Amino acid sequence: MRIEAELKAVVRDPAGVRAALRERASETANVYRDVYYDTPDLQYSRDGKEVRVRVVDDGAVSLLTFKEPSVDPVSGSKPEYETRVDDPVAMEAVLRKLGLHEVIRYEKRCRNYQILESGLSLLATLVMIPELDGTFLEVEAVVEPDAVSGALRVIEQLMAEVGIGRDDLTTELYTEAVRRARSTTLGEHGRT
């Protein structure tokens, strides 16, 4: 079992963090279209599980991801299983036939940086979600279970070096933030 050791933070100085990341690695821009699925009674969400179909850059790559509950409550790091999907429309049909239904879909605009740090292959991603204010930084490494705490220390050090402090860290899920933003927007429109 491999764990996605990850920290996520709110970025206070997007231009500064981006410049610091670009000094370490080349930048790749991608657009992710994520669709999350759950059981009708939302059991996966209650259990901390995630099922996602991600389409990158309008179909250049499509991925099916399953995440188990968090193994580290401080970071939210989870076991993750991911595979390429040739036909995301067919995959979504399979998930529906298995009894899952779409619970949320949103777009992530990302700038990715592959960084080798202390022997770890890290993926740093600056994230903007049109429905959310601000920019986020995710830094992750896929490691064995006994290497999670060491990977998180390396990730936290990298984040500090590019201008992210401990107070900037968050474990809030994008799915929850987008859902809240949409309900606020619907509420505001309902009052006018």
SVG drawing of the C-alpha trace seen along z (x, -y; Angstrom):
<svg xmlns="http://www.w3.org/2000/svg" viewBox="-35 -41 54 43">
<polyline fill="none" stroke="black" stroke-width="0.4" points="0.0,0.0 1.4,-3.4 0.4,-6.6 0.0,-10.0 1.9,-12.1 0.6,-15.6 0.4,-19.0 -1.9,-21.8 -1.7,-25.5 -3.4,-28.8 -0.9,-30.9 -0.6,-34.5 1.9,-35.6 1.1,-33.7 3.7,-35.5 6.5,-35.0 5.7,-31.3 5.5,-30.7 8.8,-32.5 10.4,-30.3 9.0,-27.1 10.2,-28.1 13.7,-28.5 13.6,-24.8 11.8,-23.2 10.1,-23.8 6.4,-24.7 3.7,-22.8 0.2,-24.3 -2.8,-22.0 -6.6,-22.1 -8.1,-19.3 -11.8,-18.6 -12.7,-16.5 -15.9,-14.5 -16.4,-12.9 -18.7,-9.9 -20.3,-8.4 -23.0,-6.0 -26.6,-7.4 -26.3,-7.6 -22.9,-9.3 -21.2,-6.4 -17.9,-6.9 -17.7,-10.5 -18.6,-9.6 -15.9,-6.9 -13.3,-9.4 -13.1,-7.6 -13.0,-9.3 -13.8,-8.1 -12.8,-10.5 -12.6,-10.7 -10.1,-13.4 -9.9,-14.6 -6.7,-16.6 -6.4,-19.2 -9.7,-18.2 -8.8,-14.5 -5.1,-14.4 -5.1,-12.1 -8.0,-10.7 -7.6,-9.0 -9.7,-7.0 -8.7,-7.5 -9.8,-5.8 -8.6,-7.2 -8.9,-5.4 -9.4,-7.2 -6.6,-9.4 -3.7,-7.7 -2.4,-11.0 -5.0,-13.3 -2.7,-16.3 -2.0,-16.3 -4.9,-14.3 -2.5,-12.0 -4.4,-9.0 -3.6,-5.7 -4.3,-6.3 -4.9,-4.0 -4.9,-5.6 -5.0,-4.3 -5.4,-5.7 -8.8,-5.5 -9.1,-5.4 -12.7,-6.5 -13.8,-8.7 -17.5,-8.7 -17.5,-4.9 -15.8,-4.9 -18.5,-7.2 -21.2,-4.9 -19.5,-2.0 -19.4,-3.8 -23.1,-4.6 -23.9,-1.0 -22.0,-0.1 -24.4,-2.2 -22.4,-5.4 -23.6,-8.8 -22.0,-12.1 -21.8,-14.3 -19.7,-17.2 -17.7,-18.4 -15.4,-21.3 -12.3,-22.6 -8.8,-23.1 -6.3,-25.3 -2.9,-24.1 0.8,-24.9 2.8,-21.8 6.5,-21.4 8.4,-18.1 11.0,-18.6 13.6,-16.1 14.2,-17.0 16.2,-14.9 15.8,-11.8 12.1,-12.2 10.2,-12.9 7.8,-15.7 4.9,-17.2 4.2,-20.8 1.1,-22.2 -0.2,-25.8 -4.0,-25.5 -6.7,-28.0 -10.4,-27.0 -12.6,-29.5 -15.3,-29.3 -12.9,-29.8 -11.0,-32.9 -7.2,-32.6 -4.5,-30.3 -3.5,-27.0 -0.2,-25.0 -0.2,-21.2 3.0,-19.3 2.9,-15.5 5.1,-12.4 3.9,-8.9 5.7,-6.7 5.5,-3.5 3.5,-3.7 6.6,-3.8 8.0,-6.8 5.0,-9.2 6.3,-11.2 9.7,-11.7 8.1,-12.7 5.9,-15.2 9.0,-16.8 10.6,-17.2 7.4,-18.6 7.0,-21.1 10.6,-22.2 10.2,-22.8 7.0,-24.8 8.9,-26.9 11.6,-27.6 9.1,-28.8 7.3,-31.1 4.6,-28.9 4.3,-29.0 2.7,-26.5 -0.2,-28.8 -1.0,-28.6 -1.5,-24.9 -5.1,-23.5 -6.7,-20.1 -10.0,-21.4 -11.1,-19.4 -11.7,-21.3 -15.0,-19.4 -16.2,-20.9 -15.0,-24.4 -16.6,-24.3 -19.9,-23.0 -19.9,-25.7 -19.1,-28.4 -21.9,-27.2 -24.4,-27.1 -23.4,-30.7 -23.9,-31.8 -27.2,-30.1 -28.3,-31.6 -27.3,-35.1 -29.1,-34.7 -32.2,-33.4 -32.4,-36.6 -32.4,-38.9"/>
</svg>
